[in-house]
Amino acid sequence: MPGLTESQTAGLKVLFGMVSDGLVRNLQIALAEESTLGGPIATVHELLCNEAADRRLRRLVLAPVGALCRPSEWQAVSFPEATPLLLWRALKETSPTLVEEAAQASYKPLEPDAPTDPVYDQLCLSAAQGLRCEARAFEAANTLLNTAVRDGAATFANYLDLAPITRAALLRLPDWLTRMSDDRAAAARLAYKDAVELTDDAGPQFFEMLFANLPEPWQILRIMSAIMDHPTDRYVSVSELARFGDYIIDDIDRRLAAFRAFDPNKGMEAGIAAGEALHIAAVEIAEFETSIELSRDGPWGVRIGEQKRLLAQSAEATLDQIGKALNAALPQRMVRLGRGLRGLPKLDADPDPAALCRAEGLMAFFDHSRGSAAQSGYGAARAKAAEMIEERLDHYVEDLLEMLRAEDAGPAPRIHAFLEVTAGFMAQAHGEKAAQIVRRRAAAA
């Protein structure tokens, strides 16, 4: 079988350079076995491997600024996604020797706590110089950055200047986040000091780079607290780092707004999303209270206090809806027993899909509020709801099983349908194991 022509190979290189990382990886895996037979497939697989290796090296070299070019829901600094690719192409043209050195360094085993090879930072500084000098190879990157952001190329060059400091800080970031000891706090302060000595704007830019690399952005408050020695909200809210506190507070508002827009009628997924929104808001509030000394009438203390109150009230109001929703999804008829009345399952119709969907949405929120209730001021309300739910579901299951065992059981398929509905609620309230017990008992009845 003839091999690929030069034009076909060149076309594939361009094509592979345009597709996503995931597609490159999947194609590598898909063609790996067949490539051992040689021929055009082997050439294609080699091109894919080269592309994957080139992307890996690009990520390593431009790691300090790469996260600034990823889409984010946060109101932080953001540059076009294509920026790293265009910079890398320019560097391969203008600094091929450094790129080759970086490739060799990338395969050397890195000792724990050892710094990365200086060649990575040299390439970042070369990219900064190329942007500032408007070198021909950097023309595409310059145009892209300046079109997307005012003075974007010059601004991005400033971030590249910080690459050596930020790269070292990113290696220490996991330790800073897990346990900020005195020694680690001193290291964080030193890194920040080194940054601000470059330019007046370098301090916030250094923080933006750390912020963009955090898996949980609100953890930036821990770094801020260490560098500023657990500051008061009055002090930090007027400092050059105030924007990072504002990012978190604004995000708490967005999470609370998303929760208040929760419509239980949209079902389980909506309930899970509502619970997640409330959980993240609670975590962010707790992070604020731990990292910053909030005063009751301070600029951030007032807002955090109001957010805590709104969070608890909204959660309690949602929990209050569960009882009525369960009544609609698991209908009862009242019968007189002795001198009192008791509710028994009402089985004159199949489970109502709309009522079931609403109850599932609220129960999903109940399930996913478990982690935030105690620390967010609605723990008592959730405990009360949990007690009501347990009693309601237990009684309904026992009554359904008793009806199933009776000689005049009625429509057994409908009883089983309601048992399955109740098992689903059991899973949300107590976990899948509780649901399986209900299902086994129904099968044995």
Buried (B, 14 or more C-beta within 10 A) or exposed (E): EEEBEEEEBEEBEEEBEEEEEEEBEEBBEEBEEEBEEEEBBBBBBEBBBEBBEBBEBBBBBBBBBBBBBEEBEBEBBBBBEBBBBBBBBBBBBBBEEBBEBBBEBBEEEEEEEEEBBEBBBBBBBBBBBBBBEEBEBBEBBBBBBBEBBEEBBBBBBBBBBBBBBBBBBBBBBEBBBEEBEEEBBEBBBEBBEBBBEBEEEBBBBBBBBBBBBBEEBBBBBBBBBBBBEEBBBBEBBEBEBBBBBBBBBBBBBBBBEBBBEBEBEBBBEBBBBBBBBBBBBBBBBBBBBEBBBBEEEBBBBBBBBEBBEBBBBBBBEBBEBBEEBBBEBBBBEEEEEEEEEEBBBEBEEEBBEEBBBBBBBBBBBBBBBEEBBEBBBBBEBBEBBBEBBBEBBBBBBEBBBEBBEEEEBEEEEBBBBBBBBBBBBBBBBBEEEBBEBBBEBBEEB
